[in-house]
Amino acid sequence: MGDGMSESGVKCPYCGANYKTNAELSKHIDRLHIGSGLLEGDKTKY
């Protein structure tokens, strides 16, 4: 059973962080990335 990341992990589309479940990934995105405007290409906050 190796590290399991490549088979069952999910990767954050913003920063590439790996999480075991979609729920964990969703919490991470809500905390760190929502409102940052990265996916929309909004650079006004930087």
PDBQT receptor file of N, H, CA, C and O in Angstrom, charges set to zero:
ATOM      1  N   MET A   1       0.843  -1.205   0.000  1.00  0.00    +0.000 N 
ATOM      2  CA  MET A   1       0.000   0.000   0.000  1.00  0.00    +0.000 C 
ATOM      3  C   MET A   1       0.873   1.248   0.000  1.00  0.00    +0.000 C 
ATOM      4  O   MET A   1       0.357   2.165   0.638  1.00  0.00    +0.000 OA
ATOM      5  N   GLY A   2       1.933   1.503  -0.485  1.00  0.00    +0.000 N 
ATOM      6  H   GLY A   2       2.352   0.758  -1.004  1.00  0.00    +0.000 HD
ATOM      7  CA  GLY A   2       2.704   2.727  -0.611  1.00  0.00    +0.000 C 
ATOM      8  C   GLY A   2       2.195   3.904   0.206  1.00  0.00    +0.000 C 
ATOM      9  O   GLY A   2       1.648   3.719   1.293  1.00  0.00    +0.000 OA
ATOM     10  N   ASP A   3       2.370   5.088  -0.303  1.00  0.00    +0.000 N 
ATOM     11  H   ASP A   3       2.814   5.238  -1.186  1.00  0.00    +0.000 HD
ATOM     12  CA  ASP A   3       1.921   6.270   0.435  1.00  0.00    +0.000 C 
ATOM     13  C   ASP A   3       0.454   6.557   0.182  1.00  0.00    +0.000 C 
ATOM     14  O   ASP A   3      -0.160   7.321   0.927  1.00  0.00    +0.000 OA
ATOM     15  N   GLY A   4      -0.124   5.958  -0.858  1.00  0.00    +0.000 N 
ATOM     16  H   GLY A   4       0.375   5.338  -1.463  1.00  0.00    +0.000 HD
ATOM     17  CA  GLY A   4      -1.552   6.098  -1.109  1.00  0.00    +0.000 C 
ATOM     18  C   GLY A   4      -1.958   7.384  -1.788  1.00  0.00    +0.000 C 
ATOM     19  O   GLY A   4      -3.087   7.493  -2.266  1.00  0.00    +0.000 OA
ATOM     20  N   MET A   5      -1.067   8.369  -1.846  1.00  0.00    +0.000 N 
ATOM     21  H   MET A   5      -0.150   8.281  -1.458  1.00  0.00    +0.000 HD
ATOM     22  CA  MET A   5      -1.451   9.659  -2.408  1.00  0.00    +0.000 C 
ATOM     23  C   MET A   5      -1.803   9.563  -3.892  1.00  0.00    +0.000 C 
ATOM     24  O   MET A   5      -2.794  10.146  -4.331  1.00  0.00    +0.000 OA
ATOM     25  N   SER A   6      -1.008   8.842  -4.658  1.00  0.00    +0.000 N 
ATOM     26  H   SER A   6      -0.202   8.369  -4.301  1.00  0.00    +0.000 HD
ATOM     27  CA  SER A   6      -1.234   8.818  -6.097  1.00  0.00    +0.000 C 
ATOM     28  C   SER A   6      -2.508   8.054  -6.453  1.00  0.00    +0.000 C 
ATOM     29  O   SER A   6      -3.131   8.334  -7.478  1.00  0.00    +0.000 OA
ATOM     30  N   GLU A   7      -2.899   7.095  -5.616  1.00  0.00    +0.000 N 
ATOM     31  H   GLU A   7      -2.393   6.869  -4.784  1.00  0.00    +0.000 HD
ATOM     32  CA  GLU A   7      -4.078   6.309  -5.932  1.00  0.00    +0.000 C 
ATOM     33  C   GLU A   7      -5.361   6.942  -5.393  1.00  0.00    +0.000 C 
ATOM     34  O   GLU A   7      -6.373   7.000  -6.091  1.00  0.00    +0.000 OA
ATOM     35  N   SER A   8      -5.310   7.418  -4.139  1.00  0.00    +0.000 N 
ATOM     36  H   SER A   8      -4.488   7.372  -3.572  1.00  0.00    +0.000 HD
ATOM     37  CA  SER A   8      -6.545   7.853  -3.503  1.00  0.00    +0.000 C 
ATOM     38  C   SER A   8      -6.553   9.323  -3.123  1.00  0.00    +0.000 C 
ATOM     39  O   SER A   8      -7.568   9.838  -2.654  1.00  0.00    +0.000 OA
ATOM     40  N   GLY A   9      -5.429  10.003  -3.320  1.00  0.00    +0.000 N 
ATOM     41  H   GLY A   9      -4.604   9.585  -3.700  1.00  0.00    +0.000 HD
ATOM     42  CA  GLY A   9      -5.365  11.396  -2.915  1.00  0.00    +0.000 C 
ATOM     43  C   GLY A   9      -5.979  12.333  -3.940  1.00  0.00    +0.000 C 
ATOM     44  O   GLY A   9      -6.173  11.975  -5.102  1.00  0.00    +0.000 OA
ATOM     45  N   VAL A  10      -6.281  13.540  -3.480  1.00  0.00    +0.000 N 
ATOM     46  H   VAL A  10      -6.124  13.830  -2.536  1.00  0.00    +0.000 HD
ATOM     47  CA  VAL A  10      -6.766  14.591  -4.375  1.00  0.00    +0.000 C 
ATOM     48  C   VAL A  10      -5.825  15.775  -4.247  1.00  0.00    +0.000 C 
ATOM     49  O   VAL A  10      -5.293  16.044  -3.170  1.00  0.00    +0.000 OA
ATOM     50  N   LYS A  11      -5.622  16.481  -5.353  1.00  0.00    +0.000 N 
ATOM     51  H   LYS A  11      -6.054  16.263  -6.228  1.00  0.00    +0.000 HD
ATOM     52  CA  LYS A  11      -4.651  17.574  -5.360  1.00  0.00    +0.000 C 
ATOM     53  C   LYS A  11      -5.358  18.912  -5.514  1.00  0.00    +0.000 C 
ATOM     54  O   LYS A  11      -6.274  19.054  -6.324  1.00  0.00    +0.000 OA
ATOM     55  N   CYS A  12      -4.926  19.883  -4.733  1.00  0.00    +0.000 N 
ATOM     56  H   CYS A  12      -4.182  19.767  -4.075  1.00  0.00    +0.000 HD
ATOM     57  CA  CYS A  12      -5.485  21.231  -4.817  1.00  0.00    +0.000 C 
ATOM     58  C   CYS A  12      -5.106  21.861  -6.157  1.00  0.00    +0.000 C 
ATOM     59  O   CYS A  12      -3.927  21.905  -6.508  1.00  0.00    +0.000 OA
ATOM     60  N   PRO A  13      -6.102  22.352  -6.911  1.00  0.00    +0.000 N 
ATOM     61  CA  PRO A  13      -5.806  22.972  -8.201  1.00  0.00    +0.000 C 
ATOM     62  C   PRO A  13      -5.096  24.318  -8.062  1.00  0.00    +0.000 C 
ATOM     63  O   PRO A  13      -4.522  24.821  -9.028  1.00  0.00    +0.000 OA
ATOM     64  N   TYR A  14      -5.134  24.901  -6.865  1.00  0.00    +0.000 N 
ATOM     65  H   TYR A  14      -5.600  24.492  -6.080  1.00  0.00    +0.000 HD
ATOM     66  CA  TYR A  14      -4.496  26.199  -6.654  1.00  0.00    +0.000 C 
ATOM     67  C   TYR A  14      -3.012  26.060  -6.330  1.00  0.00    +0.000 C 
ATOM     68  O   TYR A  14      -2.175  26.750  -6.913  1.00  0.00    +0.000 OA
ATOM     69  N   CYS A  15      -2.692  25.164  -5.397  1.00  0.00    +0.000 N 
ATOM     70  H   CYS A  15      -3.372  24.604  -4.923  1.00  0.00    +0.000 HD
ATOM     71  CA  CYS A  15      -1.311  25.125  -4.910  1.00  0.00    +0.000 C 
ATOM     72  C   CYS A  15      -0.685  23.747  -5.001  1.00  0.00    +0.000 C 
ATOM     73  O   CYS A  15       0.506  23.600  -4.729  1.00  0.00    +0.000 OA
ATOM     74  N   GLY A  16      -1.459  22.723  -5.379  1.00  0.00    +0.000 N 
ATOM     75  H   GLY A  16      -2.427  22.843  -5.601  1.00  0.00    +0.000 HD
ATOM     76  CA  GLY A  16      -0.892  21.397  -5.559  1.00  0.00    +0.000 C 
ATOM     77  C   GLY A  16      -0.771  20.581  -4.283  1.00  0.00    +0.000 C 
ATOM     78  O   GLY A  16      -0.188  19.497  -4.303  1.00  0.00    +0.000 OA
ATOM     79  N   ALA A  17      -1.306  21.076  -3.177  1.00  0.00    +0.000 N 
ATOM     80  H   ALA A  17      -1.779  21.957  -3.161  1.00  0.00    +0.000 HD
ATOM     81  CA  ALA A  17      -1.255  20.313  -1.927  1.00  0.00    +0.000 C 
ATOM     82  C   ALA A  17      -2.106  19.056  -2.053  1.00  0.00    +0.000 C 
ATOM     83  O   ALA A  17      -3.160  19.077  -2.688  1.00  0.00    +0.000 OA
ATOM     84  N   ASN A  18      -1.650  17.958  -1.448  1.00  0.00    +0.000 N 
ATOM     85  H   ASN A  18      -0.793  17.941  -0.932  1.00  0.00    +0.000 HD
ATOM     86  CA  ASN A  18      -2.376  16.698  -1.521  1.00  0.00    +0.000 C 
ATOM     87  C   ASN A  18      -3.217  16.466  -0.280  1.00  0.00    +0.000 C 
ATOM     88  O   ASN A  18      -2.774  16.733   0.837  1.00  0.00    +0.000 OA
ATOM     89  N   TYR A  19      -4.432  15.966  -0.476  1.00  0.00    +0.000 N 
ATOM     90  H   TYR A  19      -4.792  15.748  -1.383  1.00  0.00    +0.000 HD
ATOM     91  CA  TYR A  19      -5.325  15.618   0.615  1.00  0.00    +0.000 C 
ATOM     92  C   TYR A  19      -5.912  14.242   0.358  1.00  0.00    +0.000 C 
ATOM     93  O   TYR A  19      -6.010  13.802  -0.788  1.00  0.00    +0.000 OA
ATOM     94  N   LYS A  20      -6.303  13.563   1.439  1.00  0.00    +0.000 N 
ATOM     95  H   LYS A  20      -6.223  13.921   2.369  1.00  0.00    +0.000 HD
ATOM     96  CA  LYS A  20      -6.779  12.188   1.312  1.00  0.00    +0.000 C 
ATOM     97  C   LYS A  20      -8.192  12.118   0.765  1.00  0.00    +0.000 C 
ATOM     98  O   LYS A  20      -8.544  11.159   0.079  1.00  0.00    +0.000 OA
ATOM     99  N   THR A  21      -9.009  13.125   1.062  1.00  0.00    +0.000 N 
ATOM    100  H   THR A  21      -8.724  13.904   1.620  1.00  0.00    +0.000 HD
ATOM    101  CA  THR A  21     -10.405  13.100   0.628  1.00  0.00    +0.000 C 
ATOM    102  C   THR A  21     -10.812  14.423   0.014  1.00  0.00    +0.000 C 
ATOM    103  O   THR A  21     -10.170  15.450   0.236  1.00  0.00    +0.000 OA
ATOM    104  N   ASN A  22     -11.890  14.390  -0.764  1.00  0.00    +0.000 N 
ATOM    105  H   ASN A  22     -12.411  13.556  -0.944  1.00  0.00    +0.000 HD
ATOM    106  CA  ASN A  22     -12.414  15.625  -1.343  1.00  0.00    +0.000 C 
ATOM    107  C   ASN A  22     -12.901  16.573  -0.257  1.00  0.00    +0.000 C 
ATOM    108  O   ASN A  22     -12.838  17.790  -0.426  1.00  0.00    +0.000 OA
ATOM    109  N   ALA A  23     -13.383  16.030   0.855  1.00  0.00    +0.000 N 
ATOM    110  H   ALA A  23     -13.434  15.041   0.993  1.00  0.00    +0.000 HD
ATOM    111  CA  ALA A  23     -13.867  16.878   1.942  1.00  0.00    +0.000 C 
ATOM    112  C   ALA A  23     -12.717  17.693   2.540  1.00  0.00    +0.000 C 
ATOM    113  O   ALA A  23     -12.861  18.887   2.805  1.00  0.00    +0.000 OA
ATOM    114  N   GLU A  24     -11.576  17.031   2.749  1.00  0.00    +0.000 N 
ATOM    115  H   GLU A  24     -11.459  16.061   2.534  1.00  0.00    +0.000 HD
ATOM    116  CA  GLU A  24     -10.417  17.743   3.277  1.00  0.00    +0.000 C 
ATOM    117  C   GLU A  24      -9.944  18.807   2.301  1.00  0.00    +0.000 C 
ATOM    118  O   GLU A  24      -9.597  19.919   2.698  1.00  0.00    +0.000 OA
ATOM    119  N   LEU A  25      -9.932  18.455   1.016  1.00  0.00    +0.000 N 
ATOM    120  H   LEU A  25     -10.213  17.551   0.693  1.00  0.00    +0.000 HD
ATOM    121  CA  LEU A  25      -9.521  19.405  -0.006  1.00  0.00    +0.000 C 
ATOM    122  C   LEU A  25     -10.467  20.600  -0.039  1.00  0.00    +0.000 C 
ATOM    123  O   LEU A  25     -10.029  21.742  -0.178  1.00  0.00    +0.000 OA
ATOM    124  N   SER A  26     -11.755  20.336   0.088  1.00  0.00    +0.000 N 
ATOM    125  H   SER A  26     -12.111  19.409   0.201  1.00  0.00    +0.000 HD
ATOM    126  CA  SER A  26     -12.739  21.411   0.063  1.00  0.00    +0.000 C 
ATOM    127  C   SER A  26     -12.535  22.376   1.231  1.00  0.00    +0.000 C 
ATOM    128  O   SER A  26     -12.615  23.592   1.059  1.00  0.00    +0.000 OA
ATOM    129  N   LYS A  27     -12.272  21.830   2.417  1.00  0.00    +0.000 N 
ATOM    130  H   LYS A  27     -12.207  20.842   2.557  1.00  0.00    +0.000 HD
ATOM    131  CA  LYS A  27     -12.021  22.692   3.580  1.00  0.00    +0.000 C 
ATOM    132  C   LYS A  27     -10.784  23.544   3.356  1.00  0.00    +0.000 C 
ATOM    133  O   LYS A  27     -10.773  24.730   3.687  1.00  0.00    +0.000 OA
ATOM    134  N   HIS A  28      -9.746  22.945   2.797  1.00  0.00    +0.000 N 
ATOM    135  H   HIS A  28      -9.755  21.982   2.529  1.00  0.00    +0.000 HD
ATOM    136  CA  HIS A  28      -8.505  23.662   2.512  1.00  0.00    +0.000 C 
ATOM    137  C   HIS A  28      -8.750  24.816   1.549  1.00  0.00    +0.000 C 
ATOM    138  O   HIS A  28      -8.272  25.929   1.768  1.00  0.00    +0.000 OA
ATOM    139  N   ILE A  29      -9.499  24.545   0.482  1.00  0.00    +0.000 N 
ATOM    140  H   ILE A  29      -9.888  23.641   0.304  1.00  0.00    +0.000 HD
ATOM    141  CA  ILE A  29      -9.783  25.582  -0.512  1.00  0.00    +0.000 C 
ATOM    142  C   ILE A  29     -10.620  26.695   0.109  1.00  0.00    +0.000 C 
ATOM    143  O   ILE A  29     -10.361  27.876  -0.121  1.00  0.00    +0.000 OA
ATOM    144  N   ASP A  30     -11.634  26.311   0.905  1.00  0.00    +0.000 N 
ATOM    145  H   ASP A  30     -11.845  25.352   1.092  1.00  0.00    +0.000 HD
ATOM    146  CA  ASP A  30     -12.475  27.326   1.547  1.00  0.00    +0.000 C 
ATOM    147  C   ASP A  30     -11.650  28.225   2.455  1.00  0.00    +0.000 C 
ATOM    148  O   ASP A  30     -11.856  29.438   2.483  1.00  0.00    +0.000 OA
ATOM    149  N   ARG A  31     -10.714  27.635   3.199  1.00  0.00    +0.000 N 
ATOM    150  H   ARG A  31     -10.547  26.650   3.176  1.00  0.00    +0.000 HD
ATOM    151  CA  ARG A  31      -9.918  28.417   4.148  1.00  0.00    +0.000 C 
ATOM    152  C   ARG A  31      -8.871  29.273   3.468  1.00  0.00    +0.000 C 
ATOM    153  O   ARG A  31      -8.691  30.437   3.826  1.00  0.00    +0.000 OA
ATOM    154  N   LEU A  32      -8.175  28.705   2.484  1.00  0.00    +0.000 N 
ATOM    155  H   LEU A  32      -8.322  27.759   2.194  1.00  0.00    +0.000 HD
ATOM    156  CA  LEU A  32      -6.990  29.378   1.968  1.00  0.00    +0.000 C 
ATOM    157  C   LEU A  32      -7.157  30.041   0.612  1.00  0.00    +0.000 C 
ATOM    158  O   LEU A  32      -6.437  30.989   0.296  1.00  0.00    +0.000 OA
ATOM    159  N   HIS A  33      -8.086  29.563  -0.190  1.00  0.00    +0.000 N 
ATOM    160  H   HIS A  33      -8.671  28.793   0.066  1.00  0.00    +0.000 HD
ATOM    161  CA  HIS A  33      -8.100  30.015  -1.582  1.00  0.00    +0.000 C 
ATOM    162  C   HIS A  33      -9.377  30.742  -2.010  1.00  0.00    +0.000 C 
ATOM    163  O   HIS A  33      -9.334  31.549  -2.938  1.00  0.00    +0.000 OA
ATOM    164  N   ILE A  34     -10.502  30.477  -1.360  1.00  0.00    +0.000 N 
ATOM    165  H   ILE A  34     -10.536  29.821  -0.606  1.00  0.00    +0.000 HD
ATOM    166  CA  ILE A  34     -11.733  31.143  -1.789  1.00  0.00    +0.000 C 
ATOM    167  C   ILE A  34     -11.605  32.646  -1.559  1.00  0.00    +0.000 C 
ATOM    168  O   ILE A  34     -11.206  33.090  -0.483  1.00  0.00    +0.000 OA
ATOM    169  N   GLY A  35     -11.947  33.416  -2.579  1.00  0.00    +0.000 N 
ATOM    170  H   GLY A  35     -12.271  33.055  -3.454  1.00  0.00    +0.000 HD
ATOM    171  CA  GLY A  35     -11.850  34.869  -2.476  1.00  0.00    +0.000 C 
ATOM    172  C   GLY A  35     -10.510  35.408  -2.954  1.00  0.00    +0.000 C 
ATOM    173  O   GLY A  35     -10.309  36.621  -3.025  1.00  0.00    +0.000 OA
ATOM    174  N   SER A  36      -9.597  34.503  -3.280  1.00  0.00    +0.000 N 
ATOM    175  H   SER A  36      -9.760  33.518  -3.222  1.00  0.00    +0.000 HD
ATOM    176  CA  SER A  36      -8.284  34.961  -3.720  1.00  0.00    +0.000 C 
ATOM    177  C   SER A  36      -8.299  35.388  -5.177  1.00  0.00    +0.000 C 
ATOM    178  O   SER A  36      -7.417  36.121  -5.625  1.00  0.00    +0.000 OA
ATOM    179  N   GLY A  37      -9.310  34.926  -5.922  1.00  0.00    +0.000 N 
ATOM    180  H   GLY A  37     -10.027  34.330  -5.558  1.00  0.00    +0.000 HD
ATOM    181  CA  GLY A  37      -9.441  35.325  -7.307  1.00  0.00    +0.000 C 
ATOM    182  C   GLY A  37      -8.500  34.607  -8.257  1.00  0.00    +0.000 C 
ATOM    183  O   GLY A  37      -8.388  35.003  -9.417  1.00  0.00    +0.000 OA
ATOM    184  N   LEU A  38      -7.815  33.553  -7.796  1.00  0.00    +0.000 N 
ATOM    185  H   LEU A  38      -7.906  33.231  -6.854  1.00  0.00    +0.000 HD
ATOM    186  CA  LEU A  38      -6.822  32.893  -8.639  1.00  0.00    +0.000 C 
ATOM    187  C   LEU A  38      -7.440  32.273  -9.881  1.00  0.00    +0.000 C 
ATOM    188  O   LEU A  38      -6.908  32.431 -10.980  1.00  0.00    +0.000 OA
ATOM    189  N   LEU A  39      -8.564  31.564  -9.723  1.00  0.00    +0.000 N 
ATOM    190  H   LEU A  39      -8.996  31.436  -8.830  1.00  0.00    +0.000 HD
ATOM    191  CA  LEU A  39      -9.155  30.895 -10.870  1.00  0.00    +0.000 C 
ATOM    192  C   LEU A  39      -9.766  31.888 -11.849  1.00  0.00    +0.000 C 
ATOM    193  O   LEU A  39      -9.823  31.624 -13.050  1.00  0.00    +0.000 OA
ATOM    194  N   GLU A  40     -10.216  33.013 -11.345  1.00  0.00    +0.000 N 
ATOM    195  H   GLU A  40     -10.169  33.227 -10.369  1.00  0.00    +0.000 HD
ATOM    196  CA  GLU A  40     -10.835  34.007 -12.213  1.00  0.00    +0.000 C 
ATOM    197  C   GLU A  40      -9.795  34.909 -12.873  1.00  0.00    +0.000 C 
ATOM    198  O   GLU A  40     -10.125  35.697 -13.759  1.00  0.00    +0.000 OA
ATOM    199  N   GLY A  41      -8.547  34.793 -12.443  1.00  0.00    +0.000 N 
ATOM    200  H   GLY A  41      -8.279  34.153 -11.723  1.00  0.00    +0.000 HD
ATOM    201  CA  GLY A  41      -7.497  35.611 -13.029  1.00  0.00    +0.000 C 
ATOM    202  C   GLY A  41      -7.468  37.017 -12.479  1.00  0.00    +0.000 C 
ATOM    203  O   GLY A  41      -6.873  37.905 -13.089  1.00  0.00    +0.000 OA
ATOM    204  N   ASP A  42      -8.101  37.243 -11.331  1.00  0.00    +0.000 N 
ATOM    205  H   ASP A  42      -8.584  36.522 -10.835  1.00  0.00    +0.000 HD
ATOM    206  CA  ASP A  42      -8.149  38.568 -10.728  1.00  0.00    +0.000 C 
ATOM    207  C   ASP A  42      -6.864  38.832  -9.953  1.00  0.00    +0.000 C 
ATOM    208  O   ASP A  42      -6.611  38.195  -8.931  1.00  0.00    +0.000 OA
ATOM    209  N   LYS A  43      -6.066  39.754 -10.431  1.00  0.00    +0.000 N 
ATOM    210  H   LYS A  43      -6.272  40.271 -11.262  1.00  0.00    +0.000 HD
ATOM    211  CA  LYS A  43      -4.786  40.050  -9.790  1.00  0.00    +0.000 C 
ATOM    212  C   LYS A  43      -4.839  41.343  -8.957  1.00  0.00    +0.000 C 
ATOM    213  O   LYS A  43      -3.806  41.807  -8.474  1.00  0.00    +0.000 OA
ATOM    214  N   THR A  44      -6.030  41.922  -8.788  1.00  0.00    +0.000 N 
ATOM    215  H   THR A  44      -6.869  41.546  -9.180  1.00  0.00    +0.000 HD
ATOM    216  CA  THR A  44      -6.111  43.214  -8.110  1.00  0.00    +0.000 C 
ATOM    217  C   THR A  44      -5.804  43.121  -6.630  1.00  0.00    +0.000 C 
ATOM    218  O   THR A  44      -5.540  44.144  -5.999  1.00  0.00    +0.000 OA
ATOM    219  N   LYS A  45      -5.831  41.915  -6.049  1.00  0.00    +0.000 N 
ATOM    220  H   LYS A  45      -6.046  41.084  -6.562  1.00  0.00    +0.000 HD
ATOM    221  CA  LYS A  45      -5.607  41.790  -4.616  1.00  0.00    +0.000 C 
ATOM    222  C   LYS A  45      -4.137  41.571  -4.282  1.00  0.00    +0.000 C 
ATOM    223  O   LYS A  45      -3.793  41.356  -3.120  1.00  0.00    +0.000 OA
ATOM    224  N   TYR A  46      -3.263  41.623  -5.294  1.00  0.00    +0.000 N 
ATOM    225  H   TYR A  46      -3.543  41.798  -6.238  1.00  0.00    +0.000 HD
ATOM    226  CA  TYR A  46      -1.848  41.348  -5.043  1.00  0.00    +0.000 C 
ATOM    227  C   TYR A  46      -1.017  42.590  -5.245  1.00  0.00    +0.000 C 
ATOM    228  O   TYR A  46       0.202  42.551  -5.078  1.00  0.00    +0.000 OA
TER     229      TYR A  46
